[in-house]
């Protein structure tokens, strides 16, 4: 076999192995440590598994105003009947797990009551370990006032917009950022290059 062909095969093999290792969960977790959290951890069973590998989890909640209750589920899925209170309590005292709460139905009518409820059930936690996320940045204010970290979830498909529509969307986002001082902005990872360039000073979670 030609010497150059052998070298080429060896290089391809090396790069293939490197790519597999680089993008494996264990290697990514090792390299980036606290920067990778588990996504959609919507059960206590998944939470118990995730906390063995990750420093934080993302979960989805829906607030029931009548029952003053957070149910963990991602609509249109049915309610799980797992309360956020029991979800938190499932972890041992002193747990360093952090929580990124995707609040699916935050609105003007439930923002104050839900912030009060979250404060009550999270009283044993460092509030810096909890991020509350919504695509309605202004009405995250009651949570900020309680000391929780908050994140404005940007439109998820910015990367698909044509130039003119993208400029309009980014201007709207910029105006909302000025009116609401949230801790983070968050979005689909495919938008990262856009938000990195457009909002360099904002802290980002993807």
C-alpha positions in Angstrom: 0.0 0.0 0.0 1.2 3.5 -0.9 2.9 5.2 2.1 0.8 8.4 1.6 -2.4 6.3 1.6 -1.4 4.7 4.9 -0.7 8.0 6.5 -4.1 9.3 5.2 -5.9 6.3 6.7 -4.1 6.8 10.1 -5.0 10.5 10.1 -8.7 9.7 9.3 -8.8 7.1 12.1 -7.2 9.6 14.6 -9.6 12.4 13.7 -12.6 10.0 13.8 -11.7 8.7 17.3 -11.1 12.3 18.5 -14.5 13.4 17.2 -16.3 10.6 18.9 -14.5 11.3 22.2 -15.0 15.1 22.0 -18.8 14.8 21.5 -19.5 12.0 24.0 -21.4 13.0 27.1 -18.7 12.0 29.5 -16.0 13.9 27.8 -18.1 17.0 27.3 -19.1 16.9 31.0 -15.4 16.5 32.0 -14.2 19.4 29.8 -17.0 21.9 30.6 -18.0 20.7 34.1 -20.6 23.2 35.4 -21.6 24.5 32.0 -23.6 21.4 30.9 -26.9 20.7 32.5 -29.5 17.9 31.8 -32.5 19.0 29.7 -36.2 18.3 30.4 -35.7 16.5 33.7 -39.4 16.2 34.5 -39.5 13.3 36.9 -37.9 12.6 40.3 -36.4 9.4 38.8 -34.7 11.4 36.1 -33.6 14.0 38.6 -31.9 11.4 40.8 -30.0 10.1 37.7 -29.1 13.5 36.4 -27.7 14.8 39.7 -25.0 12.1 39.6 -23.6 13.5 36.3 -24.6 17.1 36.0 -24.4 20.2 38.2 -27.8 21.4 37.2 -31.1 20.4 35.5 -33.7 22.1 33.3 -37.4 21.3 34.1 -40.8 22.4 32.9 -43.5 23.7 35.2 -47.1 24.7 34.9 -48.7 26.8 37.7 -52.2 26.0 38.8 -53.6 29.3 40.2 -56.6 27.7 42.0 -54.6 25.1 43.8 -51.5 27.4 44.2 -49.4 24.5 42.9 -46.6 24.0 40.4 -47.0 20.7 38.4 -44.0 19.4 36.6 -44.8 18.7 32.9 -44.3 20.0 29.4 -47.5 20.9 27.6 -49.2 19.4 25.7 -48.3 16.4 27.9 -50.8 15.8 30.7 -50.0 16.9 34.3 -47.6 14.6 36.0 -49.0 15.2 39.5 -45.4 15.7 40.6 -45.3 18.9 42.6 -42.3 21.2 42.5 -42.2 21.1 46.3 -41.8 17.3 46.3 -39.4 17.5 43.4 -37.1 19.8 45.5 -37.6 17.7 48.6 -36.5 14.5 46.8 -32.9 15.8 47.0 -30.8 15.6 50.2 -30.3 18.6 52.3 -27.2 20.4 51.2 -27.5 19.2 47.6 -25.6 21.5 45.2 -27.9 20.9 42.3 -29.1 24.0 40.4 -32.5 24.3 38.7 -33.4 26.0 35.5 -37.2 26.3 35.6 -39.0 26.8 32.3 -42.3 28.4 33.4 -44.7 27.4 30.7 -47.8 29.5 31.6 -46.5 32.6 33.3 -48.8 35.6 32.7 -49.8 38.9 34.3 -52.6 37.3 36.4 -50.4 34.6 38.0 -47.0 36.2 38.2 -47.2 37.5 41.8 -48.9 34.5 43.3 -46.5 32.1 41.6 -43.5 34.1 42.8 -44.8 33.9 46.3 -45.4 30.2 46.1 -41.9 29.6 44.7 -40.4 31.6 47.5 -42.2 29.5 50.0 -41.3 26.1 48.6 -37.7 27.1 47.9 -37.0 28.7 51.3 -34.3 26.1 52.1 -32.4 26.9 48.9 -29.9 29.5 47.9 -31.9 31.5 45.4 -28.9 31.8 43.2 -29.4 28.1 42.5 -32.7 28.7 40.8 -33.3 30.3 37.4 -36.9 31.1 36.4 -37.3 31.3 32.6 -40.2 32.7 30.5 -40.7 34.3 27.1 -42.4 37.2 28.8 -39.5 39.1 30.3 -41.5 41.9 32.0 -43.6 39.6 34.1 -40.5 37.9 35.5 -40.2 41.0 37.8 -41.9 39.4 40.8 -39.3 36.6 40.8 -36.5 39.1 40.5 -37.9 41.0 43.4 -37.8 37.8 45.5 -34.2 37.4 44.7 -34.4 34.6 42.1 -32.3 34.6 38.9 -34.4 35.0 35.8 -34.0 34.4 32.1 -35.8 35.9 29.1 -36.4 33.1 26.6 -35.9 34.6 23.1 -37.7 33.4 20.0 -36.3 29.9 19.2 -36.1 30.2 15.4 -34.2 33.5 14.9 -31.7 31.6 12.7 -34.4 30.9 10.2 -35.4 34.5 9.7 -34.5 36.5 6.6 -32.4 39.6 7.2 -35.1 42.2 7.4 -37.3 40.1 9.7 -34.3 39.2 11.8 -33.5 42.9 12.3 -37.0 43.6 13.4 -37.0 40.7 15.8 -33.6 41.8 17.3 -34.8 45.3 17.8 -37.9 44.1 19.6 -35.7 41.9 21.8 -33.4 44.8 22.5 -36.3 47.0 23.6 -37.6 44.3 25.9 -34.1 43.8 27.4 -34.0 47.5 28.2 -37.3 47.3 30.0 -36.6 44.2 32.0 -33.3 43.6 33.7 -33.2 39.8 33.7 -30.1 37.8 34.8 -29.9 35.9 31.5 -31.2 35.5 28.0 -31.8 32.0 26.7 -32.7 30.4 23.4 -32.2 27.5 21.0 -28.5 26.7 20.6 -28.8 27.3 16.8 -29.3 31.0 17.6 -26.0 31.3 19.5 -23.9 33.1 16.9 -26.8 35.6 16.4 -27.2 36.5 20.0 -23.5 36.5 20.7 -23.1 39.2 18.1 -26.2 41.1 18.8 -26.2 41.0 22.7 -22.5 40.6 23.7 -23.0 42.0 27.2 -25.9 39.7 28.1 -25.3 36.5 30.0 -26.5 33.5 27.9 -27.8 30.1 28.6 -28.6 27.7 25.7 
